[in-house]
């Protein structure tokens, strides 16, 4: 009898949970895209928040003109906050770095729809940089202070820390700087010995386009003083990700509008200012399986790494 009552109780709880989830989905999708309930588009704080918001607002305005939907832009204080917003229906769209997307897919079944392109490439690498003369290679990082970007950054933490772990290299300590330029600045100012950030190939003029470039305007000696001492493996580019249970037709319209916007001169300028993006291409979850394979080979679980 007790067993039967237990089974009934579990069934009732499951039914209530399903009904609750259905209610959340219905509430999240009801009148989505109207002025009263705009589509919420979140961006990660990998660069200075004010600049990201300005570019995000320009994208939102272009999407509004193309689709008639209204959008609201936000830049939370961490990558994790953006991921959680997708899972709790607080965000509908998120511009997520690679690792953050993998975690969002694992935890909340989020869906990648577009992938960024830089210098004609849909992949990039992480880099290790240093300023002190005694640090010439990755092996020299042992016993030093490392500045990472964010715990959910693929190039600024996950892949670099995996390399150090694989090589048996133990930093003295590590800090999270909050973004790629901030990590570079930590080395430049002497607060850290090594920084980890993204690397992209130089542009057509030979100008380096890695994270140091974001500081060149205010620190003209950044390329001379802060040197690259090593790289990670190649990583699929960052994403435009949609939360689960988005209205199908609305999602298709927004994806098409974003893709088309990226082909325009205005779109190219806006995306370049945003995250140094040259364009967008269609993507699916299968494009990121290589990241899961790499993490598995390193015995790393995305959720555990974020903790």
ABEGO torsion letter per residue (X at the ends): XAAAAAAAAAAAAAAAAAAAAAAAAAAAABGBGBAABBBBBBBBBABBAAAAAAAAAAAAAAAAAAAGBBBBBBBBABAAAAAAAAAAGABABBBBBAAAAAAAAAAAGBBBABBBBBGGBABBBBBBBBABAABABAAAABGBBBBBABAABAAAAAAAAAAAAAAGBBBABBBBAGEAAAAAAAAAAGABABBBBBBBBBBAAGBBABAAAAAAAABAAAAAABBBAEBBBBBBBBBBBBBBGBBAAAAAAAAAAAAAAAABAAAAAAAAAAAGBABBBBBBAAAAAAAAAAAAAAGBBAAAAAX
